[in-house]
Amino acid sequence: MNEQILTEPYTSGILSRLKQDGESFRKLLILALPIAAQTLIQTLLNLVDTLMIGQLGETSIAAVALCNQIFFLLLLFLFGVSSGSSVFTAQFWGKKDLPGIHRSLGMALVLGLSGAAIFTLAAQIFPAQILRIYTKDQRVIEAGIPYLRIASASYLFTAGTIIFQGVLRSTGVVKLPLFLSVTALSLNAFFNYALIFGRFGLPRLGIAGAAMATSGARILEVISLLLIIYIQKYPIAGSIRQLACQNRLFFKRFIHRVSPVILNEVGWSFGMTMFTLVYARMGTDVLAAYNIMDTFSRLTIVLFVGTGNATAIVLGNIIGEGREDEARRSAKTILMVAPLLAAFVGIIIFVLAPFVPGFFNISPYVSTLIVQMLRIFTVVIFVKVSNMHIIVGILRSGGDTHFCAALELIPLWLVSIPLAAFAGLVLNLPPPLVYLLCLSEEVIKYMIGLYRVLSGKWVHDLT
């Protein structure tokens, strides 16, 4: 039977493959929908924040966008820690090895909290210097300093939330993170409105009020999460002794597999920051257009964020149970279905793009840039979505983290960033064309990543 699976042509019908992998896809959807819903709500409320701040003008939009780039760097570092540790916890859960899950969680907390502490100190002590990396516009820097200092007070709490949520999802618990995120983000949106515009008897604080609301929501979320995990005695609720119960062999194995994921995410996030730097140096209006376009483009792929993360969990559980051939077959099926769905979403975005700028108080030039960039995004969305599933879902589920890091970073730093910087800052090409060059890495990653998945060499049992 296994020999038949391995020799089955990759081009066999999608429906027949879905039927064959029906159980795996059922589990994938059960996990993916709450993750996608959580991401959708986060993106929608971030969009609401952007709309509110957008009423304050382009300088405020740009200031918050740059401050969020700092948080974005931290977020990607924490995602690297969480995603890397989930490579272990998903496979440990497949074997129902709770001590292994507790050790992985303990290691992830040490790494995540340490990184968040460094980001917090930097934002508190050197806010102007950090913002000056991205822009020379003194008005933007002055507007961003109070926002960055206030928002960075919540970085340690954010680290706890992301790491505990990642481990929960690896064990199949996805509704609790969804519920808590909905509650916290709803409170964030409410107090954003109240503190930005001075409603309900609260002071009018502008973007500083938005930072206060965001920090408060993040702190509330992690406190609620920990209380529920330990009061309800979820399997991941290890004692301090259990979380600290490490040994040298596991430490080496953990760092060997997780460090490439952290490098991957941090290197990728710095790469995205380089793109932001290019747009900022091209002008505040270009940066504002990119920030708005990026918010909407993320909104359109939230379902695939869910399916990508769910892929890592489901395939990791399957590998942990010893069914490696089934994992290889399911991975191929996923890479047949995901790009088709993404292409359909791309068509919808292309048609609706002209309506997006109408939600903001922006110039006609910025509006035109937003529409052009969104339509360029639709051309490569199926490749981008495929890469999400290849890197975040398939390869990481099998512990193929070193290959993932090389696949993510080499095309980005050796191709896309140099092209974008040269085109935008030297040749002064139009911003939409610069954005297209930023996406050139996606095609390279897709060709190499697809070959790796089809080879089957990505599967490693880490337990």
C-alpha positions in Angstrom: 0.0 0.0 0.0 2.8 2.5 0.9 4.6 1.7 -2.3 1.5 2.5 -4.2 1.2 5.9 -2.4 4.7 6.8 -3.1 4.5 6.0 -6.8 1.2 7.7 -7.3 1.5 10.5 -9.9 1.4 14.0 -8.5 -0.9 15.1 -11.3 -3.7 12.7 -10.3 -7.2 14.3 -9.9 -7.7 16.7 -7.1 -11.0 15.3 -6.1 -9.7 11.7 -5.8 -6.7 12.9 -3.7 -9.0 14.9 -1.4 -11.1 11.8 -0.9 -8.0 9.7 -0.1 -6.8 12.4 2.4 -10.3 13.2 3.7 -9.6 12.6 7.4 -6.4 14.7 7.3 -8.3 17.6 5.5 -11.2 17.3 8.0 -8.7 17.9 10.8 -7.0 20.6 8.9 -10.2 22.6 8.4 -11.3 22.1 12.0 -8.0 23.7 13.1 -7.7 26.2 10.2 -11.1 27.9 10.5 -10.6 29.2 14.1 -7.0 30.2 13.3 -8.2 32.0 10.2 -11.1 33.6 12.1 -8.7 34.9 14.8 -6.4 36.3 12.1 -9.3 37.8 10.3 -10.5 39.6 13.5 -7.0 40.8 14.2 -6.6 42.1 10.7 -10.1 43.7 10.7 -9.5 45.5 14.0 -6.1 46.5 12.8 -7.8 47.9 9.8 -10.3 49.8 12.1 -7.2 51.2 13.9 -5.8 52.3 10.6 -9.0 53.9 9.6 -9.2 55.8 12.9 -5.6 56.9 12.8 -6.1 57.7 9.1 -8.5 60.5 10.1 -5.6 62.3 11.8 -3.7 62.6 8.5 -0.8 61.0 6.5 1.8 62.0 9.1 0.0 60.0 11.8 -0.5 57.1 9.5 3.2 57.0 8.6 4.3 57.4 12.3 2.2 54.5 13.5 3.3 52.4 10.4 6.9 52.9 11.4 6.3 52.1 15.1 4.4 49.0 14.0 7.5 47.9 12.0 9.4 47.6 15.3 6.6 45.5 16.7 6.5 43.6 13.5 10.1 42.7 14.0 9.4 41.4 17.5 6.3 39.6 16.3 8.2 37.7 13.6 10.9 36.8 16.2 8.2 35.5 18.5 6.5 33.7 15.7 9.8 32.1 14.9 10.2 30.9 18.5 6.6 29.7 18.7 6.6 28.1 15.2 9.9 26.4 15.9 8.8 25.0 19.2 5.6 23.9 17.6 7.6 21.6 15.3 8.4 19.7 18.5 5.1 20.1 20.4 3.0 18.9 17.4 5.0 15.8 17.1 5.1 15.3 20.8 1.3 15.6 20.9 1.1 12.9 18.2 2.9 10.6 20.7 1.0 12.1 23.7 4.4 12.9 25.3 3.5 15.6 27.9 6.9 16.0 29.4 8.3 16.7 26.0 5.6 19.4 25.4 6.5 21.0 28.8 10.2 21.0 28.0 9.5 22.6 24.6 7.2 25.3 26.2 9.8 26.1 28.8 12.5 26.6 26.2 10.3 28.7 24.1 9.4 31.0 27.0 13.0 31.6 27.9 13.9 32.5 24.3 10.7 34.6 23.7 10.8 36.6 26.9 14.5 37.3 26.5 14.0 38.7 23.0 11.0 40.8 24.0 13.0 42.3 26.9 15.7 43.5 24.4 13.1 45.1 22.1 11.4 46.8 25.1 14.6 48.3 26.4 15.6 49.6 22.9 12.2 51.2 22.3 12.2 52.8 25.7 15.7 54.2 25.6 16.3 54.9 21.8 12.9 55.6 20.2 14.0 58.5 18.1 17.2 56.8 16.9 15.2 53.7 15.9 12.6 55.7 14.0 15.3 57.7 12.3 16.5 54.5 10.6 13.3 54.5 8.6 12.6 58.2 7.9 14.2 61.7 8.0 10.8 63.3 8.3 11.1 65.0 11.8 7.3 65.4 12.1 6.9 61.6 11.7 9.6 60.9 14.2 8.2 63.3 16.8 4.7 61.8 16.4 6.0 58.2 16.7 8.1 58.6 19.8 5.3 58.5 22.4 3.4 55.8 20.5 6.5 53.5 20.5 7.3 54.0 24.2 3.8 53.3 25.3 3.3 50.3 23.0 6.6 48.7 23.9 5.4 48.4 27.5 3.3 45.4 26.3 6.0 43.5 24.4 6.8 41.0 27.3 3.1 40.3 27.6 2.7 39.8 23.9 5.6 37.2 24.0 3.7 35.1 26.6 0.5 35.2 24.6 2.1 34.1 21.3 4.1 31.3 22.8 1.3 29.8 24.9 -1.2 30.1 22.0 1.2 28.4 19.7 1.6 25.4 22.0 -2.1 25.3 22.6 -2.8 25.0 18.9 -0.2 22.2 18.5 -2.4 20.2 20.9 -5.6 21.0 18.9 -6.9 23.8 21.2 -7.8 26.6 18.8 -11.1 28.0 20.1 -9.7 29.4 23.4 -7.1 31.7 21.6 -9.8 32.8 19.2 -12.2 33.8 22.0 -9.6 35.7 24.0 -8.3 37.5 20.9 -11.8 38.6 20.0 -12.4 39.9 23.5 -9.1 41.7 23.8 -9.1 43.1 20.3 -12.7 44.4 20.7 -11.7 46.2 23.8 -8.7 47.5 22.0 -10.9 49.0 19.2 -13.3 50.5 21.6 -10.7 52.3 23.7 -8.8 53.3 20.5 -11.8 55.2 19.5 -12.4 56.7 22.9 -8.8 57.7 23.5 -7.9 58.8 20.0 -10.9 61.1 19.6 -11.7 61.9 23.3 -15.1 60.1 23.5 -17.1 58.9 26.6 -15.5 61.4 28.9 -11.9 60.2 28.2 -9.2 62.6 27.0 -8.3 63.2 23.4 -4.8 61.7 23.1 -4.4 61.0 19.3 -2.0 58.2 18.4 -0.7 58.1 22.0 -4.2 57.0 23.0 -4.1 54.2 20.4 -0.9 53.0 21.9 -2.4 52.9 25.4 -5.5 51.0 24.2 -3.3 48.5 22.4 -1.0 47.9 25.4 -3.9 47.4 27.8 -5.6 44.9 25.5 -2.4 42.8 25.1 -1.8 42.7 28.9 -5.4 41.7 29.6 -5.2 38.9 26.9 -2.2 37.1 28.4 -3.5 37.4 32.0 -6.8 35.8 31.0 -5.1 33.1 28.9 -2.8 32.0 31.7 -5.7 31.9 34.3 -7.8 29.8 32.0 -5.0 27.4 31.1 -4.0 26.7 34.7 -7.5 26.8 36.3 -8.9 24.4 33.6 -5.7 22.3 33.8 -5.0 22.1 30.1 -2.3 19.5 29.1 0.2 22.2 28.5 -0.2 23.6 32.1 3.2 22.5 33.4 4.6 23.6 36.7 7.7 25.8 36.9 9.7 22.6 37.7 8.3 20.8 34.6 8.9 23.8 32.3 12.5 24.1 33.7 13.2 20.3 33.4 15.7 20.4 30.6 18.7 18.3 29.7 21.7 19.0 27.5 20.6 16.5 24.8 17.2 18.0 24.4 18.6 21.6 24.6 20.9 20.9 21.7 18.2 19.2 19.6 15.8 22.0 20.3 18.2 24.8 19.4 19.4 22.9 16.3 15.8 22.8 14.9 14.4 26.1 16.3 17.3 28.5 15.7 16.9 28.3 11.9 13.2 29.1 12.3 14.0 32.2 14.4 16.7 33.2 11.9 14.2 32.6 9.2 11.5 34.9 10.7 13.9 37.6 12.0 15.8 37.6 8.6 12.5 37.8 6.7 11.1 40.5 9.0 14.3 42.6 8.6 13.8 42.1 4.9 10.3 43.4 5.0 11.6 46.3 7.1 14.1 47.0 4.3 11.2 47.3 1.9 9.5 49.7 4.3 12.7 51.7 4.5 12.8 52.0 0.7 9.2 53.2 0.6 9.8 55.6 3.4 12.8 57.1 1.6 10.7 57.4 -1.5 8.3 59.6 0.3 5.7 59.7 3.2 2.9 59.4 0.6 4.4 56.2 -0.8 4.8 54.8 2.7 1.2 55.6 3.6 0.0 53.9 0.4 2.1 50.8 1.1 0.8 50.6 4.7 -2.8 50.7 3.6 -2.3 48.3 0.8 -0.4 45.9 3.0 -3.2 45.9 5.6 -5.8 45.0 3.0 -3.7 42.4 1.3 -3.2 40.6 4.7 -6.9 40.7 5.1 -7.4 38.8 1.9 -5.1 35.9 2.8 -6.3 35.2 6.4 -7.9 31.9 5.4 -4.5 30.8 4.1 -2.8 31.9 7.2 -5.1 29.5 9.0 -4.6 26.6 6.6 -0.9 27.1 6.5 -0.6 26.9 10.3 -3.1 24.1 10.5 -1.0 22.2 7.9 2.0 22.3 10.2 -0.1 21.0 13.1 -1.8 18.2 11.2 1.3 17.0 9.4 3.4 17.2 12.6 0.8 15.1 14.4 0.8 12.5 11.6 4.7 12.4 11.5 4.7 12.0 15.3 2.4 9.0 15.0 4.8 7.4 12.6 2.7 7.8 9.4 5.4 9.5 7.3 4.1 8.3 3.9 0.7 9.7 4.6 2.3 13.1 5.5 4.1 13.2 2.2 1.0 12.4 0.2 -1.2 14.9 2.1 1.4 17.6 1.6 1.2 17.1 -2.2 -2.6 17.4 -2.1 -2.4 20.6 -0.2 -0.1 22.1 -2.8 -2.7 21.3 -5.5 -5.7 22.8 -3.7 -4.2 26.0 -2.0 -3.1 27.9 -5.2 -6.5 27.3 -6.9 -8.3 28.9 -4.0 -5.8 31.7 -3.9 -6.3 32.5 -7.6 -10.0 32.7 -7.0 -9.4 35.2 -4.2 -7.1 37.2 -6.4 -9.8 37.7 -9.0 -12.1 39.2 -6.3 -9.3 41.5 -5.1 -8.6 42.8 -8.6 -12.2 43.8 -9.1 -12.7 45.4 -5.7 -9.3 47.3 -5.5 -10.7 50.7 -6.7 -13.1 50.8 -3.7 -10.3 50.6 -1.0 -9.0 54.1 -1.0 -12.4 55.6 -0.4 -12.2 54.6 3.3 -9.3 57.0 3.9 -8.6 60.7 4.0 -5.8 60.6 1.5 -4.6 62.3 -1.7 -5.6 61.2 -5.2 -1.9 60.1 -5.8 -1.9 57.8 -2.7 -5.3 56.4 -3.8 -3.9 55.6 -7.3 -0.8 53.8 -5.7 -3.0 51.7 -3.5 -5.1 50.4 -6.4 -2.0 49.7 -8.5 -0.2 47.8 -5.8 -3.2 45.8 -4.8 -3.7 44.6 -8.4 0.0 43.7 -8.7 -0.5 41.6 -5.5 -3.3 39.7 -7.2 -0.9 38.5 -9.9 1.3 36.6 -7.5 -1.2 35.7 -4.7 -1.3 32.0 -5.8 2.5 31.8 -5.6 2.6 33.6 -2.2 -0.1 31.3 -0.7 1.7 28.2 -2.0 4.9 29.4 -0.4 3.1 30.0 2.9 2.0 26.3 2.9 5.4 25.0 1.8 7.5 26.9 4.4 5.3 27.5 7.4 3.2 24.4 7.0 4.8 21.5 5.2 8.6 21.8 5.6 8.5 23.0 9.2 6.1 20.2 10.2 8.8 17.7 9.2 11.6 19.6 11.0 13.2 20.7 7.7 14.0 24.0 9.3 17.5 24.6 7.9 16.2 24.2 4.3 13.3 26.6 5.2 15.7 29.3 6.4 17.8 29.1 3.2 14.8 29.0 1.0 13.2 32.1 2.7 16.3 34.3 3.1 18.6 33.8 0.1 16.1 34.9 -2.6 15.0 37.8 -0.4 18.4 39.2 0.5 20.2 38.4 -2.7 17.5 39.2 -5.2 14.4 41.2 -4.0 16.0 43.7 -1.6 18.8 44.7 -3.9 16.4 45.0 -6.9 13.9 47.1 -4.9 16.5 49.4 -3.4 18.2 50.0 -6.7 14.9 50.6 -8.5 13.4 52.8 -5.9 16.3 54.8 -4.6 18.7 54.9 -7.5 16.6 54.7 -10.7 13.6 56.4 -9.0 11.1 54.0 -10.8 7.4 54.3 -10.0 6.4 52.8 -6.7 4.1 50.1 -8.2 7.1 48.8 -10.2 9.3 48.8 -7.1 6.6 46.8 -5.3 6.5 44.3 -8.2 10.3 43.8 -7.8 9.8 43.2 -4.1 7.7 40.2 -4.9 10.2 38.6 -7.3 11.5 36.4 -4.5 8.2 34.5 -4.3 8.6 32.9 -7.7 12.1 31.7 -6.9 11.0 30.3 -3.5 8.0 28.5 -5.1 10.1 26.6 -7.7 12.7 25.4 -5.2 10.2 24.7 -2.4 7.9 22.7 -4.7 10.9 20.5 -5.7 11.8 19.9 -2.1 8.2 18.8 -1.2 8.0 16.4 -4.1 11.4 14.9 -3.1 10.0 13.8 0.2 13.3 14.6 2.0 11.6 17.1 4.3 10.2 14.5 6.8 12.2 14.1 10.1 10.8 12.5 13.2 12.1 14.8 16.0 10.6 12.8 18.9 
